[in-house]
């Protein structure tokens, strides 16, 4: 299982523990980049991707592309 987290660069609340444990956390400068980053992570064979609730609202692909995808799980994390 390959796991990644996605958060905004200036978000100091979400996924702090994952970062401190040295896990793979992607930082986005702009929230509009979320769909591109999701696609990159899927191409790199990440099968579980956690994304902050605030950032998920900027993605169209979460519902359109990955909702019925069995090989990729996207988990939207509440604060």
C-alpha positions as CSV (number, residue, x, y, z in Angstrom):
1,X,0.0,0.0,0.0
2,X,1.3,3.4,-1.0
3,X,-0.1,6.3,1.0
4,X,0.1,10.0,0.4
5,X,-1.4,13.2,1.9
6,X,-2.1,16.4,0.0
7,X,-2.4,19.8,1.7
8,X,-1.9,23.4,1.0
9,X,1.5,24.9,1.5
10,X,0.3,27.4,4.1
11,X,-1.9,24.8,6.0
12,X,-0.3,24.3,9.4
13,X,-3.2,22.4,10.9
14,X,-3.7,19.2,8.8
15,X,-1.5,16.2,8.6
16,X,1.2,17.5,11.0
17,X,1.7,14.0,12.5
18,X,2.2,12.4,9.1
19,X,4.8,15.1,8.2
20,X,6.7,14.7,11.5
21,X,6.8,10.9,11.0
22,X,8.4,11.5,7.6
23,X,5.5,10.2,5.5
24,X,4.8,11.4,2.0
25,X,3.0,14.7,2.2
26,X,2.5,16.8,-1.0
27,X,2.2,20.6,-0.6
28,X,0.3,22.6,-3.1
29,X,0.8,26.3,-3.5
30,X,-2.6,26.8,-5.1
31,X,-5.8,24.8,-4.4
32,X,-6.6,24.7,-8.1
33,X,-3.6,22.3,-8.6
34,X,-5.3,19.5,-6.7
35,X,-6.7,17.5,-9.7
36,X,-3.3,17.6,-11.4
37,X,-1.6,16.4,-8.2
38,X,-4.1,13.6,-7.8
39,X,-3.4,12.4,-11.3
40,X,0.4,12.5,-10.7
41,X,0.0,10.4,-7.5
42,X,-2.2,7.8,-9.2
43,X,0.4,7.5,-12.0
44,X,3.0,6.9,-9.3
45,X,0.9,4.0,-8.1
46,X,-0.3,5.6,-4.8
47,X,-3.5,3.7,-3.9
48,X,-4.6,5.7,-0.9
49,X,-4.6,9.4,-0.9
50,X,-5.8,11.6,2.0
51,X,-6.8,15.1,1.2
52,X,-8.0,17.9,3.5
53,X,-11.7,18.8,3.4
54,X,-10.9,22.4,2.3
55,X,-8.7,21.3,-0.6
56,X,-11.2,18.6,-1.7
57,X,-13.8,21.3,-2.5
58,X,-11.5,22.4,-5.4
59,X,-11.4,19.1,-7.1
60,X,-13.8,17.9,-9.8
61,X,-12.0,14.6,-10.3
62,X,-12.7,13.2,-6.9
63,X,-16.4,12.7,-7.8
64,X,-16.1,12.4,-11.6
65,X,-13.0,10.2,-12.0
66,X,-12.2,8.5,-8.7
67,X,-15.5,7.9,-7.0
68,X,-16.0,4.5,-8.7
69,X,-12.3,3.7,-9.1
70,X,-11.5,0.5,-7.2
71,X,-7.7,0.7,-7.2
72,X,-7.5,4.2,-5.7
73,X,-9.1,5.3,-2.4
74,X,-9.4,9.0,-1.8
75,X,-10.1,9.9,1.8
76,X,-11.3,13.3,2.6
77,X,-10.2,14.3,6.1
78,X,-12.2,16.6,8.3
79,X,-10.3,19.1,10.3
